[in-house]
Amino acid sequence: MKIILINGSPRTNGVTAQIMQCMQDKLTANGTKTEFIHVSELNMQHCNGCCCCYRIGHCRIYDDAEKLSEKISLANGVVIGSPTYASNVSDLLKQFIDRGHFVIEQLLYRKYAVCIATGENYGSKATGKILNQLLLYSGAQISGKMTFNLPYNTDIQKYSVIKNKAETIADKLYSDITRQKNYPLQKFIHKIIFSLGIQPFVLKKGKSYQGVINRWKENGINFL
């Protein structure tokens, strides 16, 4: 079992990172192989909108963003966390999302996922919703999510409720992957989104989206 944890905060030891570190510690204790990635440390260029990835199946810019996408494709699960900036994910995480082959290519199909949103005000709920939607639309089954409002750089060790919830969700993610738990409602919503939205759009594009269709086949997506 391999789980990738992606910290979308520029702070490598902020609230988001600390919550994810608690999850990693718990997963490692269960014998799970994990890798913790700070997006702020990636050598990553911006998406330039060339759309080559849809045709050839990968980004023509081979940097750390493309390498991380490849790692995710080989993992069993993913944890994505972000602080809240202007009621949205951080610019760093959005940059990776734009490069990561998530929704159209269905990067997370048959994987399990958790999202974490932190902030200091009401906007963190919007951030959690954005991350939750990203995971669901990308084909993942969502094992859990966390949304907390705390001052920046707070030491979460002072808040046992946060640490306990992080460990509980880590256990649930591990259990879901081990048992291959089925979430019928999530799968139904994803199938509707894919069948009525994503699939017809891609098929209408023809050969210019051949790389996407090839990825679907590699992932065993058989809705066609």
C-alpha angles and dihedrals in degrees: 000000000000126000125186118209115200120195109200094187124103086224112084092196103030126120094281093050093046092053090049090047089056089052092048092050091052093046092048090051087056090056096256121148108233139178123199115208125191107203088205089067096052123107094229133161125207122262106258096197096245092137091214090133091066091055102038100028098242140055116272088221105078104198136123092294092060091044091052091049088054091051091051091051089059096044129093095220144008136207116201122189134180140171117232119261116176091340091305142083119287119278089244093057093043089054090055093044089055090053099036105085091234114145109017094039093039095230095176099046110145092003128116122235147185128197128204125196124184133179147133100250145029094290092080089079089059090050091051090050091051092051093044091052092048092054094045095046090047091060102259127139106229116228095184149318137221129208120181135168113212135143114272116274093014115162101241091199084083090062110063092180091064095046091047093050092048090053092046093053090046089055090048092051090050091048094047092053093045094050095032089232116207123225103193097186093050091048091049093051091047092049091052092049092046099041098043101032119018102032099049090046093052095044090051089057092061119189093358086073098039091118090060093051090049090054091051090053092049090052093049096246103163103175091112 
